């Protein structure tokens, strides 16, 4: 008899650190095999999975609260399962750590609503037909260059660059910032997949 998967609710187990709510997420990906043209470049083979955001038309990557009964990579995998309905193998290397404010707290001053997000790469091995938050999130596979154009937030483009470098050795080189991009508050990339910290304006929701 199959067990129905359910998403976690509530914040009783939510982790906090120095006034930051800790968040974990991932970019689910696959390397598409092009049988018609096996010599196609590796970036053209890289596809990422994005999901719809409730009450909005833009696409995002799965992420959510990191609870105190799980590791950060377990939290990222759980969010991918709950929001995008996928399972897979997560990379040990972080794509980056970002600090930002939640959507509901954007207008407040100080650190209220501040989040620190840990983002990983997840190689998808299974796509479920039914998943816990299916009614709130549709999903769509996109080439990494297509995904770049649909990113509303700078942190998403930074993460796409990181996953592209990690898997193909090349960054996503698109010079123009998409018109969909929003600029509201200034936050920063705390730690990238490399060793250099980037002082960068990014916006995000959690």
VENTATA-V417882 format. One record per pair of residues at least 6 apart in sequence whose ideal C-beta (glycine too) atoms are under 7 Angstrom apart, sorted by the first residue. I is the first residue (numbers start at 1). J is the second residue. D is the distance in Angstrom with one decimal. If there is no record, write none. Layout:
((I:J:D) (I:J:D))
//
This chain:
((5:131:6.5) (5:132:5.1) (6:132:5.6) (7:82:4.2) (7:132:3.8) (7:133:5.3) (11:65:6.3) (13:67:3.8) (13:68:5.1) (13:69:5.7) (14:21:6.4) (14:65:4.9) (14:67:6.2) (15:22:4.2) (15:66:5.0) (15:67:6.5) (15:68:5.1) (16:22:6.6) (17:116:6.8) (19:111:4.4) (19:114:6.0) (20:99:6.7) (20:114:5.0) (20:115:6.1) (20:116:4.1) (21:65:6.6) (21:114:7.0) (21:115:4.7) (21:206:6.9) (22:66:4.4) (22:116:5.6) (23:63:5.6) (23:64:6.5) (23:65:6.1) (23:66:6.1) (23:115:5.0) (23:116:6.7) (23:117:4.1) (23:206:4.9) (24:63:6.5) (24:66:4.4) (24:72:5.1) (24:75:3.6) (24:76:4.3) (24:79:6.3) (24:118:5.1) (25:61:5.8) (25:62:5.7) (25:63:2.4) (25:64:7.0) (25:76:5.8) (25:79:5.7) (25:117:6.1) (25:119:5.1) (26:61:6.8) (26:62:6.4) (26:76:4.4) (26:80:5.3) (26:90:6.6) (26:119:6.4) (26:120:4.4) (26:121:6.6) (26:122:4.2) (27:48:5.3) (27:61:5.2) (27:95:6.7) (27:119:6.9) (27:121:5.6) (27:122:6.9) (27:159:5.9) (27:163:5.2) (28:48:6.6) (28:49:3.9) (28:80:5.6) (28:84:6.0) (28:86:5.1) (28:88:6.5) (28:122:4.7) (28:124:4.9) (29:46:6.4) (29:47:6.5) (29:48:4.9) (29:121:6.2) (29:122:6.9) (29:123:6.2) (29:124:6.7) (29:163:6.4) (30:47:5.3) (30:124:5.3) (31:45:4.9) (31:46:6.1) (32:45:5.0) (32:47:5.3) (34:40:4.7) (34:45:6.3) (42:168:4.2) (43:144:6.3) (43:164:6.3) (43:168:4.8) (43:170:5.7) (44:143:6.8) (46:144:4.7) (46:164:6.6) (46:167:5.9) (46:168:6.0) (47:141:4.9) (47:142:6.3) (47:143:5.7) (48:142:6.0) (48:144:5.8) (48:147:5.0) (49:84:5.8) (49:86:6.5) (49:124:6.6) (49:139:5.7) (49:141:5.6) (50:59:3.8) (50:60:6.5) (50:61:6.3) (50:140:5.6) (50:142:6.0) (50:147:6.0) (50:150:6.9) (51:59:6.6) (51:60:6.1) (51:62:5.9) (51:83:5.7) (51:84:5.1) (51:137:4.2) (51:138:6.7) (51:139:5.0) (52:59:6.2) (52:137:5.6) (52:138:4.5) (53:60:5.0) (54:136:4.8) (58:152:4.7) (58:180:6.5) (59:140:6.6) (59:150:5.2) (61:156:6.5) (62:79:4.7) (62:80:4.9) (62:83:4.0) (62:84:4.7) (63:79:5.6) (63:117:6.1) (63:206:6.7) (64:79:4.5) (66:72:5.7) (66:75:4.2) (67:75:6.5) (70:78:6.9) (72:118:5.1) (73:90:5.1) (73:120:6.2) (76:90:6.2) (76:120:4.8) (76:122:6.9) (77:90:5.7) (77:122:6.8) (80:86:5.3) (80:122:5.5) (81:87:6.0) (81:131:6.6) (82:131:6.8) (82:132:4.6) (82:133:5.3) (83:133:5.0) (83:137:5.0) (84:137:6.6) (84:139:5.1) (85:127:6.4) (85:128:4.2) (85:131:2.9) (85:134:6.5) (85:139:6.7) (86:124:4.8) (86:126:6.6) (86:127:5.4) (87:125:6.1) (87:126:4.3) (88:122:4.7) (88:123:4.9) (88:124:4.3) (88:125:4.6) (88:126:7.0) (89:123:4.7) (89:125:6.3) (90:120:5.2) (90:122:5.0) (91:120:5.9) (91:121:4.4) (93:166:6.4) (93:193:5.5) (94:118:6.1) (94:119:6.9) (94:120:6.2) (94:191:6.8) (94:193:6.0) (95:119:4.6) (95:120:6.2) (95:121:5.9) (95:159:4.8) (95:162:4.0) (95:163:5.7) (95:193:5.4) (96:119:5.6) (96:158:6.0) (96:159:5.9) (96:162:5.7) (96:189:5.6) (96:191:6.3) (96:192:4.7) (96:193:6.3) (97:116:6.5) (97:117:6.8) (97:118:5.4) (97:190:4.4) (97:191:4.3) (98:117:4.8) (98:155:4.6) (98:187:6.8) (98:189:5.6) (98:190:6.5) (98:202:5.9) (98:204:6.3) (99:114:6.6) (99:116:5.1) (99:187:5.2) (99:188:5.9) (99:190:5.7) (100:115:5.6) (100:117:6.8) (100:155:6.9) (100:187:4.4) (100:202:6.4) (100:203:6.6) (100:204:3.9) (100:206:7.0) (101:113:4.7) (101:114:5.7) (101:115:6.8) (101:185:6.1) (102:113:4.5) (102:115:5.9) (102:205:6.5) (102:206:4.9) (103:205:4.3) (104:113:6.7) (105:112:5.6) (105:113:2.3) (106:184:6.1) (106:185:6.1) (115:206:4.4) (117:204:6.7) (117:206:6.5) (119:159:5.1) (121:163:4.9) (121:166:6.1) (144:160:6.0) (144:164:5.6) (144:172:5.8) (145:172:6.2) (145:174:6.7) (147:160:6.0) (148:157:6.0) (148:160:5.5) (148:172:5.0) (148:174:5.4) (149:178:5.1) (150:180:6.8) (151:157:4.9) (151:160:6.8) (151:178:6.4) (152:180:5.3) (152:181:6.1) (152:182:5.6) (153:182:6.9) (153:202:6.2) (153:203:4.8) (153:204:5.1) (154:200:6.7) (154:201:6.4) (154:202:4.1) (154:203:6.4) (155:189:7.0) (155:202:4.0) (155:204:5.0) (158:189:5.8) (158:200:6.8) (158:202:6.8) (160:172:5.4) (161:171:4.6) (161:172:5.4) (162:192:6.2) (162:193:4.6) (164:170:6.1) (164:171:5.7) (164:172:5.0) (165:171:5.5) (166:193:6.2) (182:203:5.7) (183:203:6.6) (184:203:5.5) (185:203:6.2) (186:201:4.7) (187:202:5.3) (187:203:6.9) (188:199:5.8) (188:200:5.9) (188:202:6.9) (189:198:4.5) (189:200:4.8) (189:202:6.4) (190:197:6.9) (191:197:6.5) (192:198:5.9))
//
